[in-house]
Amino acid sequence: MTDKEHPFLYRLLKSKIMHQSAVQDKYSDGEDDDKDDADSLRGPFDEPAELDEDTKAAAKIHHAHVVAKTMCSMLTFASNQRKNAMQLENSITFVACGILDRVNKYLNFIGLSSSRQTAHLALRTLGRKAKQTIKNHMKLGPPLSPNFCPLICIDNLDFQEAVHVKSVNNQSSMFHGTWGYLHHPNPAILASVDPKDLTIEAYKMAIANSAEETISPGKFATDKTPIIPLKPPPIKVLDTQKPDITMLKLMIASNNSSEGVGKVLEGLARQSGQTPATFASRLMILKGDLGTCLNFSSLKAQRKPNNLPEESMSNIFILLGGAHTLWNVAQAIISLHFGDSLDSKDLGCWHFFEALGKVQEATIAYLILLIMGKQTDAFPKEKLSMKASNIVSIIDSVYKKFLSPQALLKAKNPKAPCLANMLLRLRDFSSIVECNRAMKAGNIRRVLNIWKRWSVMAMGIQGLTSYAIDLPQMYLLLTKYFYNNTGMGTKIDWLKDEYSLAIPVFINKIPPSSTATCAPGLA
């Protein structure tokens, strides 16, 4: 547009803005004159910084380019509304941000946005494309593992369609739905696995081998010889990369009951575009929260015995979602140490994992200073220079005096329980902090190590009865049998058919700096 359609107008506007900027620099003596130009190169969450002369010049050129390009786009749109790339992008963004229709009409009038009707037509087009994408991904997999279905992650979603002007036939409605996404595994990982281990036959054989096994805490011991393994087994870290996900269409079917789980599975089969027999012919891994897992197990038990694959659900293996497991176990552990166990909101300052990690690190830092004999000194601003042998000696001393089982036994004094409670809190909270950081780093093996520890802890913590049953079973199946052997008010129809499928469009428009610490979706 700037080079072929309106090159003269673009250069004229840009030179005018650059000339005006040069005149302002000549007669200005303040430090805030370059603020607007500098803001054009800074993200919404970036901190203000001092810019050198080259960066200031680049900011002014960028500012002039954006203004001139926008004005040329407005002129092109006014002449021919079919050339509406920028306007269409703005209109879809305004729909997501909840801009009022009156404001959108004004922006459309001056050529900055398309009409609201055009935005919904664009979303419907994106929705049709997304539906076809789901069908393509749910077909037979890659040549190395043709019978392996993408991972399906679902979660319940309750929302209300509020009606402001109510009548007899027009009332607010509450909807209980289910939403999720398809997660495509890394092709390099699939290539390293034998395709025969990803079949229904291998899955059924693993389930049959584990059916009669008794689960006890001794199953989770890494090595029974030493009391405390000071040298844990090495962990193979997987390469972290951006997950390949495809959003599913929102389904008006809740997974809060066995009947609802059945409707969710029927909805997944319809979205895949396959027949029920074909949909049930491949191994399928489903991820959800604890309630979804329990309801699925209940529905599966109700349908036994059944030799029809499309009804018996024998091809589905359901996993506990990592995020829900972390939230529920962390809340149970925190309630065990602090707050009212009957009120989940009465947890003091322990509402955020970040706050929990800071307090945990501060306590450990104090113990280290205590061993060094510097507990009364101010914390140094600069790092201390120490020999490696001294650092190892201090760490071993802290472990033996405060974190070892012998230290916990010595600290148990009914008349002075403060030290014992602090040591218990350190041991329990460390698992929460480590699991949270391992999930953010994508270190799945570390997460499994924490789940192994929680499988034993859940047997003695109130409120984790269901996790004490399902978490050990899932961990042993994964590690022993499978791994070793194998805004604005909207209509409900818009939310289902347009918005739920077009979420990646809006996510890709968010600057990377604002999404670096956000989770990608559901559990």
C-alpha positions as CSV (number, residue, x, y, z in Angstrom):
1,M,0.0,0.0,0.0
2,T,2.8,2.5,0.9
3,D,5.0,1.4,-2.1
4,K,2.5,0.8,-4.9
5,E,-0.9,2.4,-4.2
6,H,-0.1,5.7,-2.4
7,P,3.7,6.1,-2.5
8,F,3.5,9.9,-3.0
9,L,1.0,10.5,-0.2
10,Y,2.9,8.2,2.2
11,R,6.2,10.0,1.6
12,L,4.5,13.4,1.9
13,L,2.9,12.6,5.2
14,K,6.0,11.0,6.6
15,S,8.3,13.8,5.6
16,K,5.8,16.3,7.0
17,I,5.8,14.5,10.4
18,M,9.6,14.2,10.4
19,H,10.1,17.8,9.5
20,Q,7.7,18.9,12.3
21,S,9.6,16.6,14.7
22,A,12.9,18.3,13.7
23,V,11.4,21.7,14.3
24,Q,10.2,20.7,17.8
25,D,13.7,19.3,18.7
26,K,15.3,22.6,17.6
27,Y,13.2,24.8,20.0
28,S,12.7,22.3,22.8
29,D,14.9,22.1,26.0
30,G,12.9,19.5,28.0
31,E,13.5,15.8,28.5
32,D,9.9,14.8,28.0
33,D,9.6,15.7,24.3
34,D,10.7,12.3,23.1
35,K,8.3,10.4,25.4
36,D,5.6,9.7,22.8
37,D,8.1,8.6,20.2
38,A,9.9,6.3,22.7
39,D,6.6,4.8,23.7
40,S,6.0,3.6,20.2
41,L,8.9,1.1,20.5
42,R,8.1,0.0,24.1
43,G,5.7,-2.8,25.0
44,P,2.7,-2.3,27.3
45,F,4.5,-3.8,30.3
46,D,8.0,-2.6,29.6
47,E,9.6,-0.2,32.1
48,P,10.6,3.3,30.9
49,A,14.3,3.5,30.1
50,E,16.8,6.1,29.0
51,L,17.3,6.0,25.2
52,D,20.4,6.9,23.3
53,E,20.4,9.1,20.2
54,D,20.1,6.3,17.7
55,T,17.2,4.7,19.6
56,K,15.4,8.1,19.7
57,A,15.9,8.6,16.0
58,A,14.5,5.1,15.3
59,A,11.5,5.8,17.5
60,K,10.7,9.0,15.6
61,I,11.0,7.2,12.2
62,H,8.8,4.4,13.5
63,H,6.2,6.9,14.8
64,A,6.1,8.8,11.5
65,H,5.8,5.5,9.5
66,V,2.9,4.2,11.6
67,V,1.0,7.5,11.4
68,A,1.5,7.9,7.6
69,K,0.6,4.2,7.0
70,T,-2.6,4.5,9.0
71,M,-3.7,7.6,7.2
72,C,-3.0,5.9,3.8
73,S,-5.0,2.9,5.0
74,M,-7.9,5.1,6.0
75,L,-7.9,6.7,2.6
76,T,-7.7,3.4,0.8
77,F,-10.6,2.0,2.9
78,A,-12.8,5.1,2.2
79,S,-12.2,4.6,-1.6
80,N,-12.7,0.8,-1.6
81,Q,-14.0,-1.0,1.4
82,R,-12.7,-4.3,0.1
83,K,-9.2,-3.2,1.0
84,N,-9.8,-3.5,4.7
85,A,-6.9,-5.5,6.2
86,M,-6.1,-3.1,9.0
87,Q,-9.8,-2.2,9.5
88,L,-10.8,-5.9,9.7
89,E,-8.0,-6.6,12.2
90,N,-9.1,-3.6,14.3
91,S,-12.8,-4.6,14.2
92,I,-12.0,-8.2,15.5
93,T,-9.8,-6.7,18.2
94,F,-12.6,-4.3,19.2
95,V,-15.1,-7.2,19.5
96,A,-12.7,-9.0,21.8
97,C,-12.1,-5.9,23.9
98,G,-15.8,-5.1,24.3
99,I,-15.9,-1.8,22.4
100,L,-19.4,-0.3,22.3
101,D,-21.3,-0.5,19.0
102,R,-21.6,3.3,19.0
103,V,-17.8,3.7,19.3
104,N,-17.3,1.1,16.6
105,K,-19.6,2.9,14.2
106,Y,-17.6,6.1,14.7
107,L,-14.3,4.3,14.1
108,N,-15.9,2.7,11.0
109,F,-17.1,6.2,9.8
110,I,-13.5,7.6,9.9
111,G,-12.0,4.5,8.3
112,L,-10.2,3.0,11.3
113,S,-12.4,-0.1,11.6
114,S,-14.8,-2.3,9.7
115,S,-18.5,-2.6,10.8
116,R,-19.5,-4.9,13.6
117,Q,-21.4,-7.1,11.1
118,T,-18.2,-7.6,9.0
119,A,-16.3,-8.5,12.2
120,H,-18.8,-11.3,13.0
121,L,-18.7,-12.5,9.4
122,A,-14.9,-12.7,9.6
123,L,-15.1,-14.6,12.9
124,R,-17.6,-17.1,11.3
125,T,-15.1,-17.6,8.5
126,L,-12.3,-18.3,11.0
127,G,-14.7,-20.6,12.8
128,R,-15.4,-22.7,9.7
129,K,-11.6,-22.9,9.0
130,A,-11.0,-23.9,12.6
131,K,-13.6,-26.7,12.4
132,Q,-11.9,-28.1,9.4
133,T,-8.5,-27.8,11.1
134,I,-9.9,-29.9,14.0
135,K,-11.1,-32.6,11.6
136,N,-7.7,-32.7,9.9
137,H,-5.8,-33.0,13.2
138,M,-8.2,-35.8,14.4
139,K,-7.5,-37.9,11.3
140,L,-4.9,-40.6,11.3
141,G,-1.7,-39.4,12.9
142,P,1.8,-39.1,11.3
143,P,3.3,-42.1,9.5
144,L,5.5,-43.1,12.5
145,S,2.4,-43.4,14.8
146,P,-0.7,-43.4,12.7
147,N,-3.0,-44.7,15.5
148,F,-2.1,-42.1,18.1
149,C,-4.7,-39.4,18.6
150,P,-3.7,-35.9,19.8
151,L,-3.9,-35.3,23.5
152,I,-7.3,-33.8,24.5
153,C,-7.5,-31.4,27.4
154,I,-10.9,-30.4,28.7
155,D,-12.3,-28.4,31.6
156,N,-15.8,-27.3,32.7
157,L,-16.8,-23.7,32.0
158,D,-19.9,-22.1,33.6
159,F,-21.2,-18.8,32.3
160,Q,-24.3,-16.7,32.2
161,E,-26.1,-15.0,29.3
162,A,-27.4,-11.9,31.0
163,V,-30.4,-10.1,29.6
164,H,-30.7,-6.5,30.7
165,V,-34.2,-5.9,29.3
166,K,-36.1,-8.9,30.6
167,S,-39.5,-10.2,29.5
168,V,-41.6,-13.4,29.9
169,N,-39.7,-15.1,27.0
170,N,-36.4,-13.3,27.4
171,Q,-34.7,-14.1,30.7
172,S,-31.1,-14.5,31.8
173,S,-29.8,-18.1,31.3
174,M,-27.1,-20.1,33.0
175,F,-25.0,-22.4,30.8
176,H,-22.8,-25.3,31.9
177,G,-20.3,-26.1,29.2
178,T,-17.0,-27.8,28.5
179,W,-14.1,-26.3,26.6
180,G,-10.7,-27.6,25.7
181,Y,-8.0,-28.0,23.1
182,L,-6.0,-30.6,21.2
183,H,-2.3,-30.9,22.1
184,H,-0.1,-32.3,19.4
185,P,3.0,-34.1,20.9
186,N,6.5,-33.2,19.7
187,P,7.1,-35.3,16.6
188,A,10.7,-35.9,17.8
189,I,9.3,-37.6,20.9
190,L,6.8,-39.7,18.9
191,A,9.6,-40.8,16.6
192,S,11.6,-42.1,19.6
193,V,8.7,-44.4,20.6
194,D,7.8,-47.7,19.0
195,P,4.5,-47.3,17.2
196,K,3.4,-50.7,18.6
197,D,3.5,-49.2,22.1
198,L,0.9,-46.6,21.1
199,T,-1.9,-49.0,20.2
200,I,-5.0,-50.0,22.0
201,E,-3.6,-53.5,22.3
202,A,-0.6,-52.3,24.2
203,Y,-2.7,-50.1,26.4
204,K,-5.1,-53.0,27.3
205,M,-2.2,-55.3,28.1
206,A,-0.7,-52.7,30.5
207,I,-4.1,-52.3,32.2
208,A,-4.4,-56.0,32.5
209,N,-0.9,-56.4,34.0
210,S,-1.7,-53.7,36.6
211,A,-5.2,-54.9,37.5
212,E,-4.2,-57.2,40.4
213,E,-1.3,-55.1,41.8
214,T,-1.6,-53.7,45.3
215,I,-0.5,-50.1,45.7
216,S,1.5,-49.3,48.8
217,P,3.8,-46.5,49.8
218,G,6.8,-48.8,49.3
219,K,6.1,-48.7,45.5
220,F,7.3,-45.1,45.4
221,A,10.7,-45.6,47.1
222,T,13.6,-44.9,44.7
223,D,16.1,-47.1,46.5
224,K,15.3,-49.1,49.6
225,T,19.0,-49.4,50.7
226,P,19.8,-45.9,52.0
227,I,17.4,-44.1,54.4
228,I,17.6,-40.8,52.5
229,P,19.0,-40.9,48.9
230,L,21.5,-38.0,48.8
231,K,22.2,-38.8,45.2
232,P,18.9,-39.0,43.3
233,P,18.8,-40.6,39.9
234,P,19.5,-38.4,36.9
235,I,16.7,-36.6,35.2
236,K,16.5,-36.4,31.4
237,V,15.2,-32.9,30.6
238,L,13.0,-32.6,27.5
239,D,13.6,-29.7,25.1
240,T,11.2,-27.0,25.9
241,Q,9.3,-25.5,23.0
242,K,6.1,-23.8,22.2
243,P,3.2,-26.3,22.4
244,D,1.2,-27.0,19.3
245,I,-2.4,-26.7,20.3
246,T,-5.7,-26.4,18.5
247,M,-8.8,-25.0,20.3
248,L,-11.9,-27.0,20.4
249,K,-15.4,-25.7,20.0
250,L,-17.3,-24.8,23.2
251,M,-19.8,-27.6,24.0
252,I,-23.0,-27.0,26.0
253,A,-22.4,-30.2,28.0
254,S,-21.0,-30.2,31.5
255,N,-18.5,-32.8,32.7
256,N,-19.8,-32.5,36.3
257,S,-21.7,-35.7,36.0
258,S,-21.4,-39.1,34.4
259,E,-24.2,-38.2,31.9
260,G,-22.4,-35.0,31.1
261,V,-19.1,-36.8,30.4
262,G,-21.0,-39.0,28.0
263,K,-22.3,-35.9,26.1
264,V,-18.8,-34.4,26.1
265,L,-17.4,-37.5,24.4
266,E,-20.2,-37.4,21.9
267,G,-19.4,-33.8,21.2
268,L,-15.7,-34.6,20.7
269,A,-16.7,-37.3,18.2
270,R,-18.9,-34.9,16.2
271,Q,-16.1,-32.3,16.1
272,S,-13.6,-34.9,14.8
273,G,-15.8,-35.6,11.8
274,Q,-15.5,-39.3,12.3
275,T,-17.9,-42.1,12.9
276,P,-18.3,-43.5,16.4
277,A,-16.5,-46.7,15.4
278,T,-13.5,-44.8,13.9
279,F,-13.4,-42.5,16.8
280,A,-13.1,-45.4,19.2
281,S,-10.6,-47.4,17.2
282,R,-7.5,-45.4,18.4
283,L,-5.8,-44.9,21.8
284,M,-7.0,-41.6,23.1
285,I,-5.5,-39.7,26.1
286,L,-7.9,-37.3,27.9
287,K,-6.8,-34.8,30.5
288,G,-9.1,-33.2,33.1
289,D,-9.5,-32.3,36.7
290,L,-10.3,-34.7,39.5
291,G,-14.0,-34.4,39.1
292,T,-13.8,-35.2,35.4
293,C,-11.7,-38.3,36.1
294,L,-14.1,-39.6,38.8
295,N,-17.1,-39.0,36.6
296,F,-15.4,-40.7,33.7
297,S,-14.5,-43.7,35.8
298,S,-18.1,-43.9,37.1
299,L,-19.5,-43.8,33.5
300,K,-17.0,-46.4,32.4
301,A,-18.0,-48.7,35.3
302,Q,-21.7,-48.3,34.5
303,R,-21.2,-49.4,30.9
304,K,-19.5,-52.7,31.9
305,P,-19.7,-55.3,30.5
306,N,-19.8,-54.0,26.9
307,N,-18.1,-55.4,23.9
308,L,-18.9,-52.4,21.6
309,P,-15.7,-50.2,21.5
310,E,-17.8,-47.0,20.8
311,E,-19.8,-47.6,24.0
312,S,-17.3,-49.3,26.4
313,M,-14.8,-46.4,26.2
314,S,-12.0,-48.9,26.5
315,N,-9.8,-46.9,24.2
316,I,-9.7,-43.8,26.5
317,F,-7.0,-43.2,29.2
318,I,-7.7,-40.2,31.4
319,L,-5.0,-38.3,33.2
320,L,-5.2,-35.8,36.1
321,G,-4.4,-32.3,34.9
322,G,-1.2,-30.9,36.3
323,A,-2.6,-27.5,37.2
324,H,-5.6,-28.8,39.1
325,T,-3.4,-31.3,41.0
326,L,-1.0,-28.5,42.0
327,W,-3.9,-26.2,43.1
328,N,-5.8,-28.8,45.2
329,V,-2.7,-30.4,46.8
330,A,-1.2,-27.1,47.6
331,Q,-4.4,-25.8,49.2
332,A,-4.7,-29.0,51.3
333,I,-1.1,-28.6,52.5
334,I,-1.4,-24.9,53.2
335,S,-4.7,-25.5,55.1
336,L,-2.9,-28.2,57.1
337,H,-0.4,-25.6,58.4
338,F,-2.4,-22.4,58.3
339,G,-5.9,-21.0,58.2
340,D,-9.3,-22.6,58.6
341,S,-9.6,-25.9,56.7
342,L,-13.3,-25.3,56.4
343,D,-12.8,-21.9,54.6
344,S,-10.7,-22.0,51.5
345,K,-10.3,-18.2,51.5
346,D,-8.9,-18.1,55.1
347,L,-5.3,-18.8,54.1
348,G,-3.6,-15.6,55.3
349,C,-0.9,-14.4,52.9
350,W,-0.6,-17.8,51.1
351,H,-2.9,-17.0,48.2
352,F,-0.2,-17.0,45.5
353,F,2.6,-19.5,44.8
354,E,5.0,-16.6,44.2
355,A,4.5,-15.4,47.8
356,L,4.9,-18.9,49.0
357,G,8.2,-19.3,47.2
358,K,9.6,-16.0,48.5
359,V,8.8,-16.9,52.1
360,Q,10.2,-20.4,51.6
361,E,13.5,-19.0,50.2
362,A,13.7,-16.4,53.0
363,T,13.4,-19.1,55.6
364,I,16.1,-21.2,54.0
365,A,18.4,-18.2,53.6
366,Y,18.0,-17.5,57.3
367,L,19.0,-21.1,58.2
368,I,22.1,-20.7,56.0
369,L,23.0,-17.5,57.7
370,L,22.4,-19.2,61.1
371,I,24.9,-21.9,60.2
372,M,27.4,-19.3,59.0
373,G,27.0,-17.4,62.3
374,K,25.7,-14.2,60.4
375,Q,22.0,-14.3,61.3
376,T,22.2,-10.9,62.9
377,D,24.1,-9.2,60.1
378,A,22.3,-7.3,57.3
379,F,21.8,-9.3,54.2
380,P,24.6,-8.3,51.8
381,K,23.7,-6.6,48.5
382,E,26.5,-8.2,46.6
383,K,27.2,-11.9,46.4
384,L,29.9,-13.3,48.7
385,S,32.9,-14.9,47.2
386,M,33.4,-18.4,48.8
387,K,35.2,-21.6,47.9
388,A,33.2,-24.5,46.5
389,S,34.2,-26.8,49.4
390,N,32.9,-24.2,51.9
391,I,29.6,-23.9,50.1
392,V,29.1,-27.7,50.0
393,S,30.0,-27.9,53.7
394,I,27.4,-25.3,54.6
395,I,24.7,-27.0,52.6
396,D,25.4,-30.3,54.2
397,S,25.3,-28.7,57.7
398,V,22.0,-27.1,56.9
399,Y,20.5,-30.4,55.7
400,K,21.8,-32.4,58.7
401,K,20.7,-29.8,61.3
402,F,17.3,-28.8,59.9
403,L,16.1,-30.9,56.9
404,S,17.1,-34.4,57.7
405,P,14.8,-37.0,59.4
406,Q,17.0,-37.0,62.5
407,A,16.6,-33.2,62.8
408,L,12.8,-33.5,62.7
409,L,12.8,-36.2,65.4
410,K,15.0,-34.1,67.7
411,A,12.8,-31.1,67.1
412,K,9.6,-32.8,68.3
413,N,9.0,-31.3,71.7
414,P,5.4,-31.1,72.9
415,K,6.3,-28.1,75.1
416,A,7.9,-26.1,72.3
417,P,6.4,-27.2,68.9
418,C,7.5,-24.1,67.0
419,L,10.7,-25.6,65.6
420,A,9.1,-28.9,64.6
421,N,6.2,-27.0,62.9
422,M,8.7,-24.9,60.9
423,L,10.6,-27.9,59.7
424,L,7.4,-29.6,58.7
425,R,6.4,-26.5,56.8
426,L,9.7,-26.4,55.0
427,R,9.4,-30.0,53.9
428,D,5.8,-29.7,52.7
429,F,6.0,-26.3,51.1
430,S,9.2,-27.1,49.2
431,S,7.2,-29.7,47.2
432,I,4.7,-27.0,46.2
433,V,7.3,-24.5,45.1
434,E,9.3,-27.1,43.2
435,C,6.3,-28.4,41.4
436,N,5.1,-24.9,40.4
437,R,8.6,-24.0,39.0
438,A,9.0,-27.4,37.3
439,M,5.6,-26.9,35.5
440,K,6.6,-23.4,34.4
441,A,9.9,-24.7,33.1
442,G,8.3,-27.6,31.3
443,N,10.4,-30.2,33.3
444,I,7.9,-33.1,33.3
445,R,10.3,-35.5,35.1
446,R,10.6,-33.2,38.1
447,V,6.8,-32.9,38.2
448,L,6.5,-36.7,38.2
449,N,9.0,-36.8,41.1
450,I,6.8,-34.4,43.1
451,W,3.6,-36.4,42.2
452,K,5.4,-39.6,43.6
453,R,5.9,-37.7,46.8
454,W,2.4,-36.4,46.9
455,S,1.0,-39.9,46.3
456,V,2.3,-40.9,49.8
457,M,1.5,-37.6,51.5
458,A,-2.1,-37.6,50.2
459,M,-2.8,-40.7,52.3
460,G,-2.4,-38.7,55.5
461,I,-3.7,-35.2,54.5
462,Q,-7.4,-34.4,55.1
463,G,-9.2,-33.4,51.9
464,L,-7.1,-35.5,49.5
465,T,-9.0,-38.8,49.8
466,S,-9.7,-39.0,46.0
467,Y,-6.1,-38.0,45.1
468,A,-4.8,-40.7,47.5
469,I,-6.6,-43.2,45.2
470,D,-6.2,-41.8,41.7
471,L,-2.8,-40.1,41.9
472,P,-0.7,-43.2,42.9
473,Q,-2.6,-45.3,40.3
474,M,-1.9,-42.8,37.5
475,Y,1.7,-42.4,38.5
476,L,2.4,-46.1,38.5
477,L,0.6,-46.6,35.2
478,L,2.6,-43.8,33.5
479,T,6.1,-44.7,34.9
480,K,5.9,-48.5,35.3
481,Y,3.5,-50.0,32.8
482,F,3.3,-47.4,30.1
483,Y,6.7,-45.8,30.1
484,N,8.9,-48.9,30.8
485,N,6.8,-51.3,28.8
486,T,4.8,-48.8,26.3
487,G,-16.1,-8.2,28.5
488,M,-19.0,-7.3,26.4
489,G,-22.3,-9.0,26.6
490,T,-22.7,-11.6,23.9
491,K,-25.0,-14.3,22.6
492,I,-24.4,-17.9,23.5
493,D,-24.3,-18.9,19.8
494,W,-21.6,-16.3,19.1
495,L,-19.6,-17.7,22.1
496,K,-19.9,-21.3,20.7
497,D,-19.5,-20.8,17.0
498,E,-17.2,-17.7,16.8
499,Y,-15.3,-16.8,19.9
500,S,-14.2,-20.2,21.3
501,L,-12.6,-21.2,18.0
502,A,-10.9,-17.9,17.4
503,I,-9.1,-17.6,20.7
504,P,-5.6,-18.2,19.1
505,V,-6.2,-15.2,16.8
506,F,-6.3,-12.9,19.8
507,I,-3.5,-14.7,21.6
508,N,-1.1,-14.2,18.7
509,K,-1.8,-10.5,18.7
510,I,-0.7,-10.1,22.4
511,P,3.0,-9.0,22.7
512,P,5.3,-11.8,23.9
513,S,6.4,-9.7,27.0
514,S,2.8,-9.8,28.4
515,T,2.3,-13.6,27.9
516,A,5.7,-14.8,29.1
517,T,4.4,-15.8,32.6
518,C,0.8,-16.8,31.5
519,A,-0.3,-20.3,31.3
520,P,-1.5,-21.5,27.8
521,G,-4.8,-22.6,28.6
522,L,-6.4,-25.3,30.7
523,A,-5.1,-27.9,33.1
